[in-house]
Amino acid sequence: MKTVNVKEEARRLIDKLPENCTWDDLIYAIYIRQGVEAGLADVKAGRIRTVEEVQRKLGLST
């Protein structure tokens, strides 16, 4: 697995933001990036469920 250099990735993320971005914009971008990476790690580790499995577990009809 490729090792991610967080500082480099943070710089790339900042460079993609508009010049007039706010701190909230930056925090949101970091939050989304971290969520995507966590999701991809879950998929790679097999920690996923189908929609049908979740619906059955929650007692929802399909």
C-alpha positions in Angstrom: 0.0 0.0 0.0 1.3 3.5 -0.9 2.3 5.6 2.1 0.6 9.0 2.0 2.6 12.1 3.0 0.0 14.0 4.9 1.8 17.4 4.6 2.0 17.1 0.8 -1.6 16.0 0.5 -2.7 18.9 2.7 -0.8 21.3 0.5 -2.5 19.9 -2.6 -5.9 20.2 -0.9 -5.2 23.8 0.0 -4.0 24.6 -3.5 -7.3 23.4 -4.9 -9.3 25.8 -2.7 -10.3 29.2 -4.0 -8.3 32.2 -2.9 -11.2 33.6 -0.9 -11.9 30.4 1.1 -12.6 30.5 4.8 -11.2 28.4 7.6 -14.5 26.6 7.6 -14.0 25.7 3.9 -10.6 24.3 4.7 -11.8 22.3 7.7 -14.7 20.9 5.6 -12.4 19.9 2.8 -10.1 18.1 5.3 -13.2 16.4 6.9 -14.4 15.1 3.6 -11.0 13.9 2.6 -10.6 12.0 5.8 -14.0 10.4 5.5 -13.3 9.2 2.0 -10.0 7.7 3.0 -11.6 6.0 6.0 -14.3 4.6 3.7 -11.7 3.3 1.2 -9.8 1.6 4.1 -13.0 0.0 5.2 -13.7 -1.4 1.7 -10.1 -2.7 1.4 -10.4 -4.4 4.8 -13.8 -5.9 3.9 -15.8 -3.9 6.5 -18.7 -3.2 4.1 -22.4 -4.2 4.1 -24.9 -4.2 1.2 -27.9 -1.9 1.4 -30.1 -5.0 1.7 -28.1 -6.2 4.7 -28.4 -2.9 6.5 -32.1 -2.7 5.7 -32.7 -6.2 7.1 -30.7 -5.4 10.2 -32.7 -2.3 10.8 -36.0 -4.0 10.0 -36.7 -1.9 7.0 -38.6 -3.2 4.1 -37.0 -3.2 0.7 
